[in-house]
């Protein structure tokens, strides 16, 4: 008996594992996660520009460490 015949014969005997929740909830959780990460990323949108602006407005010697 070939390997393909053995795999075909065994294929019908396996049951699917029960899912812990409906598939739509996996998508809802993933979407909520990505929205949250996107909002956190959006909250830092001007940090680099703001730091550059503060160092240029501080006057001469503002970029040096004392």
PDB file of N, CA, C, O and CB in Angstrom:
ATOM      1  N   UNK A   1       0.856  -1.179   0.000  1.00  0.00           N
ATOM      2  CA  UNK A   1       0.000   0.000   0.000  1.00  0.00           C
ATOM      3  C   UNK A   1       0.899   1.238   0.000  1.00  0.00           C
ATOM      4  O   UNK A   1       1.858   1.322   0.767  1.00  0.00           O
ATOM      5  CB  UNK A   1      -0.972   0.000   1.235  1.00  0.00           C
ATOM      6  N   UNK A   2       0.586   2.163  -0.840  1.00  0.00           N
ATOM      7  CA  UNK A   2       1.429   3.347  -0.945  1.00  0.00           C
ATOM      8  C   UNK A   2       1.109   4.337   0.176  1.00  0.00           C
ATOM      9  O   UNK A   2       0.071   4.244   0.830  1.00  0.00           O
ATOM     10  CB  UNK A   2       1.245   4.015  -2.317  1.00  0.00           C
ATOM     11  N   UNK A   3       2.008   5.268   0.378  1.00  0.00           N
ATOM     12  CA  UNK A   3       1.841   6.275   1.435  1.00  0.00           C
ATOM     13  C   UNK A   3       0.616   7.140   1.173  1.00  0.00           C
ATOM     14  O   UNK A   3      -0.092   7.514   2.108  1.00  0.00           O
ATOM     15  CB  UNK A   3       3.094   7.158   1.542  1.00  0.00           C
ATOM     16  N   UNK A   4       0.366   7.455  -0.069  1.00  0.00           N
ATOM     17  CA  UNK A   4      -0.798   8.280  -0.424  1.00  0.00           C
ATOM     18  C   UNK A   4      -2.103   7.559  -0.088  1.00  0.00           C
ATOM     19  O   UNK A   4      -3.053   8.191   0.372  1.00  0.00           O
ATOM     20  CB  UNK A   4      -0.766   8.641  -1.924  1.00  0.00           C
ATOM     21  N   UNK A   5      -2.159   6.267  -0.307  1.00  0.00           N
ATOM     22  CA  UNK A   5      -3.360   5.489   0.015  1.00  0.00           C
ATOM     23  C   UNK A   5      -3.579   5.429   1.517  1.00  0.00           C
ATOM     24  O   UNK A   5      -4.719   5.471   1.979  1.00  0.00           O
ATOM     25  CB  UNK A   5      -3.255   4.070  -0.557  1.00  0.00           C
ATOM     26  N   UNK A   6      -2.489   5.330   2.290  1.00  0.00           N
ATOM     27  CA  UNK A   6      -2.596   5.299   3.752  1.00  0.00           C
ATOM     28  C   UNK A   6      -3.094   6.644   4.269  1.00  0.00           C
ATOM     29  O   UNK A   6      -3.946   6.687   5.157  1.00  0.00           O
ATOM     30  CB  UNK A   6      -1.232   4.946   4.397  1.00  0.00           C
ATOM     31  N   UNK A   7      -2.577   7.735   3.727  1.00  0.00           N
ATOM     32  CA  UNK A   7      -3.014   9.072   4.148  1.00  0.00           C
ATOM     33  C   UNK A   7      -4.471   9.290   3.793  1.00  0.00           C
ATOM     34  O   UNK A   7      -5.215   9.863   4.589  1.00  0.00           O
ATOM     35  CB  UNK A   7      -2.144  10.161   3.499  1.00  0.00           C
ATOM     36  N   UNK A   8      -4.897   8.850   2.623  1.00  0.00           N
ATOM     37  CA  UNK A   8      -6.285   9.007   2.200  1.00  0.00           C
ATOM     38  C   UNK A   8      -7.216   8.177   3.081  1.00  0.00           C
ATOM     39  O   UNK A   8      -8.326   8.612   3.387  1.00  0.00           O
ATOM     40  CB  UNK A   8      -6.447   8.604   0.726  1.00  0.00           C
ATOM     41  N   UNK A   9      -6.777   6.988   3.491  1.00  0.00           N
ATOM     42  CA  UNK A   9      -7.607   6.133   4.331  1.00  0.00           C
ATOM     43  C   UNK A   9      -7.730   6.700   5.741  1.00  0.00           C
ATOM     44  O   UNK A   9      -8.777   6.557   6.372  1.00  0.00           O
ATOM     45  CB  UNK A   9      -7.031   4.718   4.381  1.00  0.00           C
ATOM     46  N   UNK A  10      -6.699   7.329   6.233  1.00  0.00           N
ATOM     47  CA  UNK A  10      -6.695   7.860   7.589  1.00  0.00           C
ATOM     48  C   UNK A  10      -7.347   9.238   7.700  1.00  0.00           C
ATOM     49  O   UNK A  10      -7.657   9.682   8.806  1.00  0.00           O
ATOM     50  CB  UNK A  10      -5.285   7.933   8.094  1.00  0.00           C
ATOM     51  N   UNK A  11      -7.552   9.899   6.608  1.00  0.00           N
ATOM     52  CA  UNK A  11      -8.025  11.279   6.638  1.00  0.00           C
ATOM     53  C   UNK A  11      -9.421  11.417   7.231  1.00  0.00           C
ATOM     54  O   UNK A  11      -9.691  12.422   7.888  1.00  0.00           O
ATOM     55  CB  UNK A  11      -8.014  11.849   5.249  1.00  0.00           C
ATOM     56  N   UNK A  12     -10.290  10.488   7.039  1.00  0.00           N
ATOM     57  CA  UNK A  12     -11.655  10.593   7.507  1.00  0.00           C
ATOM     58  C   UNK A  12     -11.834  10.325   8.993  1.00  0.00           C
ATOM     59  O   UNK A  12     -12.924  10.548   9.520  1.00  0.00           O
ATOM     60  CB  UNK A  12     -12.499   9.664   6.746  1.00  0.00           C
ATOM     61  N   UNK A  13     -10.831   9.867   9.670  1.00  0.00           N
ATOM     62  CA  UNK A  13     -10.964   9.467  11.070  1.00  0.00           C
ATOM     63  C   UNK A  13     -10.661  10.578  12.066  1.00  0.00           C
ATOM     64  O   UNK A  13     -10.873  10.406  13.266  1.00  0.00           O
ATOM     65  CB  UNK A  13     -10.066   8.313  11.343  1.00  0.00           C
ATOM     66  N   UNK A  14     -10.177  11.689  11.594  1.00  0.00           N
ATOM     67  CA  UNK A  14      -9.797  12.767  12.506  1.00  0.00           C
ATOM     68  C   UNK A  14     -10.969  13.711  12.730  1.00  0.00           C
ATOM     69  O   UNK A  14     -11.672  14.081  11.789  1.00  0.00           O
ATOM     70  CB  UNK A  14      -8.588  13.542  11.959  1.00  0.00           C
ATOM     71  N   UNK A  15     -11.169  14.094  13.981  1.00  0.00           N
ATOM     72  CA  UNK A  15     -12.179  15.093  14.291  1.00  0.00           C
ATOM     73  C   UNK A  15     -11.496  16.428  14.527  1.00  0.00           C
ATOM     74  O   UNK A  15     -10.367  16.482  15.013  1.00  0.00           O
ATOM     75  CB  UNK A  15     -13.018  14.678  15.521  1.00  0.00           C
ATOM     76  N   UNK A  16     -12.181  17.494  14.183  1.00  0.00           N
ATOM     77  CA  UNK A  16     -11.628  18.818  14.421  1.00  0.00           C
ATOM     78  C   UNK A  16     -11.731  19.152  15.895  1.00  0.00           C
ATOM     79  O   UNK A  16     -12.707  18.798  16.557  1.00  0.00           O
ATOM     80  CB  UNK A  16     -12.349  19.877  13.572  1.00  0.00           C
ATOM     81  N   UNK A  17     -10.728  19.831  16.401  1.00  0.00           N
ATOM     82  CA  UNK A  17     -10.751  20.253  17.795  1.00  0.00           C
ATOM     83  C   UNK A  17     -11.782  21.363  17.963  1.00  0.00           C
ATOM     84  O   UNK A  17     -11.910  22.221  17.089  1.00  0.00           O
ATOM     85  CB  UNK A  17      -9.345  20.727  18.258  1.00  0.00           C
ATOM     86  N   UNK A  18     -12.507  21.360  19.054  1.00  0.00           N
ATOM     87  CA  UNK A  18     -13.492  22.431  19.256  1.00  0.00           C
ATOM     88  C   UNK A  18     -12.793  23.771  19.484  1.00  0.00           C
ATOM     89  O   UNK A  18     -11.754  23.840  20.141  1.00  0.00           O
ATOM     90  CB  UNK A  18     -14.414  22.103  20.453  1.00  0.00           C
ATOM     91  N   UNK A  19     -13.371  24.814  18.937  1.00  0.00           N
ATOM     92  CA  UNK A  19     -12.790  26.149  19.101  1.00  0.00           C
ATOM     93  C   UNK A  19     -13.288  26.737  20.421  1.00  0.00           C
ATOM     94  O   UNK A  19     -14.389  26.416  20.869  1.00  0.00           O
ATOM     95  CB  UNK A  19     -13.162  27.084  17.895  1.00  0.00           C
ATOM     96  N   UNK A  20     -12.487  27.586  21.034  1.00  0.00           N
ATOM     97  CA  UNK A  20     -12.858  28.141  22.323  1.00  0.00           C
ATOM     98  C   UNK A  20     -13.879  29.262  22.188  1.00  0.00           C
ATOM     99  O   UNK A  20     -14.548  29.612  23.160  1.00  0.00           O
ATOM    100  CB  UNK A  20     -11.630  28.647  23.040  1.00  0.00           C
ATOM    101  N   UNK A  21     -14.006  29.830  20.987  1.00  0.00           N
ATOM    102  CA  UNK A  21     -15.016  30.859  20.735  1.00  0.00           C
ATOM    103  C   UNK A  21     -15.303  30.902  19.242  1.00  0.00           C
ATOM    104  O   UNK A  21     -14.598  30.282  18.445  1.00  0.00           O
ATOM    105  CB  UNK A  21     -14.546  32.257  21.253  1.00  0.00           C
ATOM    106  N   UNK A  22     -16.330  31.628  18.876  1.00  0.00           N
ATOM    107  CA  UNK A  22     -16.689  31.732  17.465  1.00  0.00           C
ATOM    108  C   UNK A  22     -15.563  32.410  16.680  1.00  0.00           C
ATOM    109  O   UNK A  22     -14.871  33.275  17.216  1.00  0.00           O
ATOM    110  CB  UNK A  22     -18.013  32.514  17.298  1.00  0.00           C
ATOM    111  N   UNK A  23     -15.379  32.026  15.430  1.00  0.00           N
ATOM    112  CA  UNK A  23     -14.298  32.602  14.629  1.00  0.00           C
ATOM    113  C   UNK A  23     -14.377  34.121  14.478  1.00  0.00           C
ATOM    114  O   UNK A  23     -13.343  34.778  14.357  1.00  0.00           O
ATOM    115  CB  UNK A  23     -14.298  31.975  13.273  1.00  0.00           C
ATOM    116  N   UNK A  24     -15.564  34.680  14.481  1.00  0.00           N
ATOM    117  CA  UNK A  24     -15.688  36.132  14.315  1.00  0.00           C
ATOM    118  C   UNK A  24     -15.019  36.873  15.468  1.00  0.00           C
ATOM    119  O   UNK A  24     -14.508  37.977  15.280  1.00  0.00           O
ATOM    120  CB  UNK A  24     -17.166  36.537  14.216  1.00  0.00           C
ATOM    121  N   UNK A  25     -15.020  36.281  16.647  1.00  0.00           N
ATOM    122  CA  UNK A  25     -14.428  36.952  17.812  1.00  0.00           C
ATOM    123  C   UNK A  25     -12.916  37.034  17.706  1.00  0.00           C
ATOM    124  O   UNK A  25     -12.312  37.959  18.250  1.00  0.00           O
ATOM    125  CB  UNK A  25     -14.812  36.227  19.095  1.00  0.00           C
ATOM    126  N   UNK A  26     -12.287  36.080  17.012  1.00  0.00           N
ATOM    127  CA  UNK A  26     -10.850  36.189  16.763  1.00  0.00           C
ATOM    128  C   UNK A  26     -10.556  37.434  15.924  1.00  0.00           C
ATOM    129  O   UNK A  26      -9.589  38.151  16.179  1.00  0.00           O
ATOM    130  CB  UNK A  26     -10.321  34.919  16.051  1.00  0.00           C
ATOM    131  N   UNK A  27     -11.403  37.679  14.922  1.00  0.00           N
ATOM    132  CA  UNK A  27     -11.240  38.871  14.079  1.00  0.00           C
ATOM    133  C   UNK A  27     -11.511  40.143  14.865  1.00  0.00           C
ATOM    134  O   UNK A  27     -10.819  41.145  14.682  1.00  0.00           O
ATOM    135  CB  UNK A  27     -12.173  38.801  12.867  1.00  0.00           C
ATOM    136  N   UNK A  28     -12.515  40.113  15.741  1.00  0.00           N
ATOM    137  CA  UNK A  28     -12.837  41.293  16.553  1.00  0.00           C
ATOM    138  C   UNK A  28     -11.683  41.620  17.497  1.00  0.00           C
ATOM    139  O   UNK A  28     -11.314  42.785  17.647  1.00  0.00           O
ATOM    140  CB  UNK A  28     -14.140  41.064  17.359  1.00  0.00           C
ATOM    141  N   UNK A  29     -11.117  40.609  18.125  1.00  0.00           N
ATOM    142  CA  UNK A  29      -9.988  40.824  19.041  1.00  0.00           C
ATOM    143  C   UNK A  29      -8.783  41.348  18.275  1.00  0.00           C
ATOM    144  O   UNK A  29      -8.109  42.266  18.744  1.00  0.00           O
ATOM    145  CB  UNK A  29      -9.622  39.517  19.781  1.00  0.00           C
ATOM    146  N   UNK A  30      -8.498  40.784  17.106  1.00  0.00           N
ATOM    147  CA  UNK A  30      -7.373  41.251  16.299  1.00  0.00           C
ATOM    148  C   UNK A  30      -7.580  42.696  15.857  1.00  0.00           C
ATOM    149  O   UNK A  30      -6.641  43.491  15.896  1.00  0.00           O
ATOM    150  CB  UNK A  30      -7.181  40.348  15.077  1.00  0.00           C
ATOM    151  N   UNK A  31      -8.794  43.045  15.437  1.00  0.00           N
ATOM    152  CA  UNK A  31      -9.077  44.418  15.014  1.00  0.00           C
ATOM    153  C   UNK A  31      -8.931  45.384  16.182  1.00  0.00           C
ATOM    154  O   UNK A  31      -8.379  46.472  16.016  1.00  0.00           O
ATOM    155  CB  UNK A  31     -10.491  44.518  14.419  1.00  0.00           C
ATOM    156  N   UNK A  32      -9.416  45.004  17.364  1.00  0.00           N
ATOM    157  CA  UNK A  32      -9.270  45.861  18.545  1.00  0.00           C
ATOM    158  C   UNK A  32      -7.804  46.055  18.904  1.00  0.00           C
ATOM    159  O   UNK A  32      -7.390  47.150  19.285  1.00  0.00           O
ATOM    160  CB  UNK A  32     -10.026  45.263  19.737  1.00  0.00           C
ATOM    161  N   UNK A  33      -7.020  44.987  18.782  1.00  0.00           N
ATOM    162  CA  UNK A  33      -5.590  45.090  19.064  1.00  0.00           C
ATOM    163  C   UNK A  33      -4.914  46.060  18.098  1.00  0.00           C
ATOM    164  O   UNK A  33      -4.137  46.914  18.525  1.00  0.00           O
ATOM    165  CB  UNK A  33      -4.927  43.708  18.977  1.00  0.00           C
ATOM    166  N   UNK A  34      -5.199  45.939  16.816  1.00  0.00           N
ATOM    167  CA  UNK A  34      -4.548  46.801  15.831  1.00  0.00           C
ATOM    168  C   UNK A  34      -5.012  48.249  15.956  1.00  0.00           C
ATOM    169  O   UNK A  34      -4.220  49.164  15.728  1.00  0.00           O
ATOM    170  CB  UNK A  34      -4.823  46.290  14.420  1.00  0.00           C
ATOM    171  N   UNK A  35      -6.263  48.477  16.311  1.00  0.00           N
ATOM    172  CA  UNK A  35      -6.732  49.847  16.540  1.00  0.00           C
ATOM    173  C   UNK A  35      -6.014  50.444  17.744  1.00  0.00           C
ATOM    174  O   UNK A  35      -5.594  51.601  17.703  1.00  0.00           O
ATOM    175  CB  UNK A  35      -8.268  49.878  16.757  1.00  0.00           C
ATOM    176  N   UNK A  36      -5.869  49.670  18.809  1.00  0.00           N
ATOM    177  CA  UNK A  36      -5.163  50.144  20.004  1.00  0.00           C
ATOM    178  C   UNK A  36      -3.709  50.477  19.699  1.00  0.00           C
ATOM    179  O   UNK A  36      -3.213  51.529  20.103  1.00  0.00           O
ATOM    180  CB  UNK A  36      -5.233  49.097  21.112  1.00  0.00           C
ATOM    181  N   UNK A  37      -3.030  49.593  18.995  1.00  0.00           N
ATOM    182  CA  UNK A  37      -1.631  49.840  18.630  1.00  0.00           C
ATOM    183  C   UNK A  37      -1.533  51.052  17.705  1.00  0.00           C
ATOM    184  O   UNK A  37      -0.595  51.841  17.814  1.00  0.00           O
ATOM    185  CB  UNK A  37      -1.014  48.592  17.949  1.00  0.00           C
ATOM    186  N   UNK A  38      -2.489  51.200  16.804  1.00  0.00           N
ATOM    187  CA  UNK A  38      -2.497  52.359  15.920  1.00  0.00           C
ATOM    188  C   UNK A  38      -2.702  53.661  16.673  1.00  0.00           C
ATOM    189  O   UNK A  38      -2.074  54.668  16.344  1.00  0.00           O
ATOM    190  CB  UNK A  38      -3.571  52.203  14.878  1.00  0.00           C
ATOM    191  N   UNK A  39      -3.572  53.661  17.682  1.00  0.00           N
ATOM    192  CA  UNK A  39      -3.780  54.867  18.485  1.00  0.00           C
ATOM    193  C   UNK A  39      -2.546  55.217  19.310  1.00  0.00           C
ATOM    194  O   UNK A  39      -2.210  56.392  19.460  1.00  0.00           O
ATOM    195  CB  UNK A  39      -4.980  54.686  19.404  1.00  0.00           C
ATOM    196  N   UNK A  40      -1.878  54.211  19.840  1.00  0.00           N
ATOM    197  CA  UNK A  40      -0.642  54.465  20.584  1.00  0.00           C
ATOM    198  C   UNK A  40       0.418  55.037  19.652  1.00  0.00           C
ATOM    199  O   UNK A  40       1.113  55.988  20.011  1.00  0.00           O
ATOM    200  CB  UNK A  40      -0.126  53.168  21.256  1.00  0.00           C
ATOM    201  N   UNK A  41       0.545  54.472  18.476  1.00  0.00           N
ATOM    202  CA  UNK A  41       1.509  54.989  17.502  1.00  0.00           C
ATOM    203  C   UNK A  41       1.151  56.407  17.084  1.00  0.00           C
ATOM    204  O   UNK A  41       2.034  57.255  16.952  1.00  0.00           O
ATOM    205  CB  UNK A  41       1.572  54.079  16.271  1.00  0.00           C
ATOM    206  N   UNK A  42      -0.122  56.672  16.876  1.00  0.00           N
ATOM    207  CA  UNK A  42      -0.575  58.004  16.466  1.00  0.00           C
ATOM    208  C   UNK A  42      -0.311  59.040  17.561  1.00  0.00           C
ATOM    209  O   UNK A  42      -0.080  60.211  17.260  1.00  0.00           O
ATOM    210  CB  UNK A  42      -2.073  57.975  16.119  1.00  0.00           C
ATOM    211  N   UNK A  43      -0.342  58.622  18.815  1.00  0.00           N
ATOM    212  CA  UNK A  43      -0.121  59.568  19.905  1.00  0.00           C
ATOM    213  C   UNK A  43       1.321  60.075  19.944  1.00  0.00           C
ATOM    214  O   UNK A  43       1.588  61.122  20.533  1.00  0.00           O
ATOM    215  CB  UNK A  43      -0.476  58.920  21.233  1.00  0.00           C
ATOM    216  N   UNK A  44       2.246  59.351  19.329  1.00  0.00           N
ATOM    217  CA  UNK A  44       3.649  59.765  19.290  1.00  0.00           C
ATOM    218  C   UNK A  44       4.021  60.392  17.949  1.00  0.00           C
ATOM    219  O   UNK A  44       5.200  60.412  17.595  1.00  0.00           O
ATOM    220  CB  UNK A  44       4.555  58.573  19.571  1.00  0.00           C
ATOM    221  N   UNK A  45       3.052  60.900  17.195  1.00  0.00           N
ATOM    222  CA  UNK A  45       3.295  61.351  15.823  1.00  0.00           C
ATOM    223  C   UNK A  45       4.202  62.567  15.724  1.00  0.00           C
ATOM    224  O   UNK A  45       4.833  62.752  14.683  1.00  0.00           O
ATOM    225  CB  UNK A  45       1.997  61.659  15.164  1.00  0.00           C
ATOM    226  N   UNK A  46       4.301  63.409  16.751  1.00  0.00           N
ATOM    227  CA  UNK A  46       5.048  64.654  16.635  1.00  0.00           C
ATOM    228  C   UNK A  46       6.188  64.753  17.651  1.00  0.00           C
ATOM    229  O   UNK A  46       6.703  65.844  17.895  1.00  0.00           O
ATOM    230  CB  UNK A  46       4.113  65.826  16.805  1.00  0.00           C
ATOM    231  N   UNK A  47       6.579  63.640  18.235  1.00  0.00           N
ATOM    232  CA  UNK A  47       7.583  63.689  19.299  1.00  0.00           C
ATOM    233  C   UNK A  47       8.945  64.127  18.756  1.00  0.00           C
ATOM    234  O   UNK A  47       9.591  64.992  19.348  1.00  0.00           O
ATOM    235  CB  UNK A  47       7.703  62.316  19.980  1.00  0.00           C
ATOM    236  N   UNK A  48       9.384  63.555  17.660  1.00  0.00           N
ATOM    237  CA  UNK A  48      10.696  63.904  17.125  1.00  0.00           C
ATOM    238  C   UNK A  48      10.728  65.358  16.657  1.00  0.00           C
ATOM    239  O   UNK A  48      11.709  66.063  16.893  1.00  0.00           O
ATOM    240  CB  UNK A  48      11.066  62.968  15.968  1.00  0.00           C
ATOM    241  N   UNK A  49       9.687  65.798  16.013  1.00  0.00           N
ATOM    242  CA  UNK A  49       9.642  67.178  15.536  1.00  0.00           C
ATOM    243  C   UNK A  49       9.574  68.152  16.712  1.00  0.00           C
ATOM    244  O   UNK A  49      10.182  69.221  16.669  1.00  0.00           O
ATOM    245  CB  UNK A  49       8.438  67.385  14.599  1.00  0.00           C
ATOM    246  N   UNK A  50       8.844  67.790  17.749  1.00  0.00           N
ATOM    247  CA  UNK A  50       8.716  68.653  18.922  1.00  0.00           C
ATOM    248  C   UNK A  50      10.070  68.788  19.636  1.00  0.00           C
ATOM    249  O   UNK A  50      10.429  69.879  20.078  1.00  0.00           O
ATOM    250  CB  UNK A  50       7.643  68.093  19.893  1.00  0.00           C
ATOM    251  N   UNK A  51      10.816  67.692  19.748  1.00  0.00           N
ATOM    252  CA  UNK A  51      12.121  67.764  20.396  1.00  0.00           C
ATOM    253  C   UNK A  51      13.098  68.607  19.582  1.00  0.00           C
ATOM    254  O   UNK A  51      13.911  69.337  20.149  1.00  0.00           O
ATOM    255  CB  UNK A  51      12.687  66.360  20.604  1.00  0.00           C
ATOM    256  N   UNK A  52      13.023  68.512  18.279  1.00  0.00           N
ATOM    257  CA  UNK A  52      13.881  69.314  17.424  1.00  0.00           C
ATOM    258  C   UNK A  52      13.517  70.793  17.549  1.00  0.00           C
ATOM    259  O   UNK A  52      14.399  71.651  17.573  1.00  0.00           O
ATOM    260  CB  UNK A  52      13.769  68.851  15.961  1.00  0.00           C
ATOM    261  N   UNK A  53      12.235  71.087  17.628  1.00  0.00           N
ATOM    262  CA  UNK A  53      11.764  72.458  17.754  1.00  0.00           C
ATOM    263  C   UNK A  53      12.191  73.055  19.098  1.00  0.00           C
ATOM    264  O   UNK A  53      12.579  74.222  19.154  1.00  0.00           O
ATOM    265  CB  UNK A  53      10.236  72.514  17.602  1.00  0.00           C
ATOM    266  N   UNK A  54      12.126  72.281  20.168  1.00  0.00           N
ATOM    267  CA  UNK A  54      12.514  72.776  21.484  1.00  0.00           C
ATOM    268  C   UNK A  54      14.007  73.078  21.537  1.00  0.00           C
ATOM    269  O   UNK A  54      14.419  74.059  22.157  1.00  0.00           O
ATOM    270  CB  UNK A  54      12.144  71.762  22.565  1.00  0.00           C
ATOM    271  N   UNK A  55      14.810  72.254  20.902  1.00  0.00           N
ATOM    272  CA  UNK A  55      16.252  72.478  20.961  1.00  0.00           C
ATOM    273  C   UNK A  55      16.660  73.690  20.121  1.00  0.00           C
ATOM    274  O   UNK A  55      17.644  74.353  20.446  1.00  0.00           O
ATOM    275  CB  UNK A  55      17.002  71.230  20.484  1.00  0.00           C
ATOM    276  N   UNK A  56      15.924  73.991  19.050  1.00  0.00           N
ATOM    277  CA  UNK A  56      16.283  75.151  18.231  1.00  0.00           C
ATOM    278  C   UNK A  56      15.757  76.446  18.845  1.00  0.00           C
ATOM    279  O   UNK A  56      16.343  77.507  18.630  1.00  0.00           O
ATOM    280  CB  UNK A  56      15.738  74.986  16.806  1.00  0.00           C
ATOM    281  N   UNK A  57      14.680  76.382  19.593  1.00  0.00           N
ATOM    282  CA  UNK A  57      14.112  77.579  20.213  1.00  0.00           C
ATOM    283  C   UNK A  57      14.800  77.951  21.527  1.00  0.00           C
ATOM    284  O   UNK A  57      14.562  79.035  22.059  1.00  0.00           O
ATOM    285  CB  UNK A  57      12.634  77.374  20.458  1.00  0.00           C
ATOM    286  N   UNK A  58      15.626  77.091  22.041  1.00  0.00           N
ATOM    287  CA  UNK A  58      16.211  77.335  23.354  1.00  0.00           C
ATOM    288  C   UNK A  58      17.379  78.326  23.301  1.00  0.00           C
ATOM    289  O   UNK A  58      17.823  78.815  24.340  1.00  0.00           O
ATOM    290  CB  UNK A  58      16.676  76.026  23.957  1.00  0.00           C
ATOM    291  N   UNK A  59      17.867  78.616  22.124  1.00  0.00           N
ATOM    292  CA  UNK A  59      18.941  79.573  22.010  1.00  0.00           C
ATOM    293  C   UNK A  59      20.284  78.919  21.762  1.00  0.00           C
ATOM    294  O   UNK A  59      20.368  77.706  21.565  1.00  0.00           O
ATOM    295  CB  UNK A  59      19.007  80.404  23.238  1.00  0.00           C
ATOM    296  N   UNK A  60      21.340  79.729  21.772  1.00  0.00           N
ATOM    297  CA  UNK A  60      22.670  79.172  21.491  1.00  0.00           C
ATOM    298  C   UNK A  60      23.123  78.229  22.603  1.00  0.00           C
ATOM    299  O   UNK A  60      22.881  78.472  23.786  1.00  0.00           O
ATOM    300  CB  UNK A  60      23.696  80.302  21.314  1.00  0.00           C
ATOM    301  N   UNK A  61      23.773  77.170  22.201  1.00  0.00           N
ATOM    302  CA  UNK A  61      24.285  76.199  23.172  1.00  0.00           C
ATOM    303  C   UNK A  61      23.259  75.244  23.700  1.00  0.00           C
ATOM    304  O   UNK A  61      23.545  74.498  24.637  1.00  0.00           O
ATOM    305  CB  UNK A  61      24.888  76.902  24.303  1.00  0.00           C
ATOM    306  N   UNK A  62      22.049  75.235  23.128  1.00  0.00           N
ATOM    307  CA  UNK A  62      20.993  74.366  23.640  1.00  0.00           C
ATOM    308  C   UNK A  62      21.264  72.897  23.289  1.00  0.00           C
ATOM    309  O   UNK A  62      20.806  72.002  23.998  1.00  0.00           O
ATOM    310  CB  UNK A  62      19.629  74.801  23.079  1.00  0.00           C
ATOM    311  N   UNK A  63      21.992  72.647  22.221  1.00  0.00           N
ATOM    312  CA  UNK A  63      22.259  71.278  21.813  1.00  0.00           C
ATOM    313  C   UNK A  63      23.448  70.667  22.520  1.00  0.00           C
ATOM    314  O   UNK A  63      23.729  69.485  22.318  1.00  0.00           O
ATOM    315  CB  UNK A  63      22.477  71.224  20.345  1.00  0.00           C
ATOM    316  N   UNK A  64      24.158  71.419  23.340  1.00  0.00           N
ATOM    317  CA  UNK A  64      25.348  70.878  24.010  1.00  0.00           C
ATOM    318  C   UNK A  64      24.967  70.341  25.377  1.00  0.00           C
ATOM    319  O   UNK A  64      23.990  70.779  25.986  1.00  0.00           O
ATOM    320  CB  UNK A  64      26.453  71.958  24.144  1.00  0.00           C
ATOM    321  N   UNK A  65      25.749  69.394  25.841  1.00  0.00           N
ATOM    322  CA  UNK A  65      25.531  68.835  27.173  1.00  0.00           C
ATOM    323  C   UNK A  65      26.458  69.535  28.164  1.00  0.00           C
ATOM    324  O   UNK A  65      27.649  69.698  27.901  1.00  0.00           O
ATOM    325  CB  UNK A  65      25.772  67.293  27.181  1.00  0.00           C
ATOM    326  N   UNK A  66      25.914  69.940  29.281  1.00  0.00           N
ATOM    327  CA  UNK A  66      26.726  70.617  30.305  1.00  0.00           C
ATOM    328  C   UNK A  66      27.302  69.662  31.302  1.00  0.00           C
ATOM    329  O   UNK A  66      28.005  70.079  32.222  1.00  0.00           O
ATOM    330  CB  UNK A  66      25.912  71.645  31.027  1.00  0.00           C
TER     331      UNK A  66
END
